[in-house]
Amino acid sequence: MITGNSFYNAQDKHKGILSWILSTDHKRIGLLYLTAMFSFFFVGVILGLLIRLELIAPGRTIMSAPAYNAVFTVHGVIMIFLFIIPGIPAGLGNFLLPLQIGARDVAFPRLNLMSWWFYVSGAAVILISLFTGGGPPDTGWTFYVPYSIRTGTNVTLAVFGVFLLGISSTLTGLNFVTTIHRLRASGMTWLRMPLFPWALYATGWVQILATPVLALTLLLLIFERVFGLGFFDPAKGGDPLLFEHLFWIYSHPAVYIMILPAMGVVSEIIPVFARRTIFGYRLIVFSSLAIAFVGYLVWGHHMFTSGMSDLSKVVFSFLTFIVAVPSGIKIFNWVSSLYGGSIDMKSPLLYTVAFIFLFSIGGITGLVNSALATNIQVHGTYFIVAHFHYTMFGGTAFAFFAALHFWFPKIFGKMFRERLANTAWFFLFAGFNTLYFPMFILGWQGMPRRYYDYLPQFHTLQVISTIGSWILATGLFIMFYNLISSIFRGEKALSNPWGGVTLEWKTSSPPPVENFEEPPVVTGAPYRFR
Amino acid sequence: MNKNNDHTIGFKTYIAIWFCLVVLTAITVTVSGLNMGRYGALASVLIASVKAALVLLFFMHLKYERPFLKLMLLVTICTIAVIIGLTFFDIGVRY
């Protein structure tokens, strides 16, 4: 085992904080992303708790209606654009992709640093937009016209911030796709590549091909607000539906930017803790690519009640049902991988199993949304809010937490406290379901999303949901306390504490600057246990 | 460095392509004055595509690149085609 040689001790021409924010080392950039993202995540959680506190009783509780509109908008913008889209790829992907494919760094290290700076600039612009001009945007994170054109709040600046974040995301995708094409270790053929890099590869293509559409859409919105061009204004020959099309052409594939890396994480963790090879490696690879491909063709299902033609609705509904197939393939493969394995229920696997359970609920309720008849009932209700929190939080964020625990020893060279991690998991899992499951019922009963006030019959479930938010916040607090304190006080980790077989476990914890002492050579499939 | 990048294109070729682009621009302007109804847009898009193809192939040297790079570009073009196609395929049956 190599000691004292970790990238934390690297000699750089810069010292102190500059050796981080000007570093082109993918590991340092990954940690920069993780730090920034979880700082914003913390703000998003606080805003979420405020939303729930406001809704604990009908009428005004702690804030005015306009403030509530701003709070849920900023909660959405932060959680989507600053946390979950960069999320696993920019943070853990940056750290682990080169390690897993046996490379020294990503293909374009300087571009990688530039991506982070674009991310930070975009975040800064969004933060400035909250306190300048007409105040924080109040449109919801989707910036739908015509309201986003008419509102006096600071939409233009916030949208420009998101535009900058889009550049960051595109460059990261480009970097990863190139890295995977060019820098795989000797002997690592495409079908010997671990599944997390495969997921990042599929994600990278979505980032490259879909994000520019968002960038253009947001620029059009800015032009519309500043110059009154009329792309989305029927009085000038435009069409508001065009904005919805353009927005969701990006934002639905973006859902797969969020979830595909999470699926990659799950595919890494399960073989290690089941001590057996992954079931259906090729099908998992194929289904990642299929999700990335079909994910492009389904955006219209966000617009079933927006006034599209019936023909469009039928086609988009059908395509949406198809995208459930590769997701189902993955679920069955993961469960089959556990079957017959020697399961060691350590905390990374515990979070992973929670992912499978919660994501399955999120996925199956997605089919309720994609069926045309039921969509009319649940569109724009709490059912949707519950559905996307089950996929994005129960799915992506739980996988993110699983990944943080799984790779924590590799990243920091320390171990966290296992029992505390399990305690945190219990609070997170219980709090999550208490918070979001009542929303399915509320939505089915007709409670619209984004409403400040509600009818008395919804009160009980709203209270339960708010109590859930406190349990969930307790879980988050315990988890972050455990992880952060373990960075400083944790026991020293071995280079391979879980007995993993992919390349990142063959180097020291934390890895040296160059990642490997000798360039690794790959001679077989990635998940060979015994 | 890819060997193919060393390919030099003659001055004459550049002039010829530039001349083609000017002629196609003139055709675009002429077509827009013909009042062809909904086919006018189709004609403009087709001419613009030919112009873009000429720029990509000669000025941006795509013609002399490896097939793999051409395939990558084809993926992006197909993506745009699918996106535009799915947005507008119902144009005949809209309310």
HADDOCK unambig.tbl for C-alpha pairs under 7 A between the chains (distance, minus, plus):
assign (segid A and resid 209 and name CA) (segid B and resid 76 and name CA) 6.69 0.50 0.50
assign (segid A and resid 245 and name CA) (segid B and resid 87 and name CA) 6.95 0.50 0.50
assign (segid A and resid 309 and name CA) (segid B and resid 90 and name CA) 6.84 0.50 0.50
assign (segid A and resid 309 and name CA) (segid B and resid 93 and name CA) 6.71 0.50 0.50
assign (segid A and resid 309 and name CA) (segid B and resid 94 and name CA) 5.23 0.50 0.50
assign (segid A and resid 309 and name CA) (segid B and resid 95 and name CA) 6.87 0.50 0.50
assign (segid A and resid 311 and name CA) (segid B and resid 90 and name CA) 6.51 0.50 0.50
assign (segid A and resid 312 and name CA) (segid B and resid 90 and name CA) 6.24 0.50 0.50
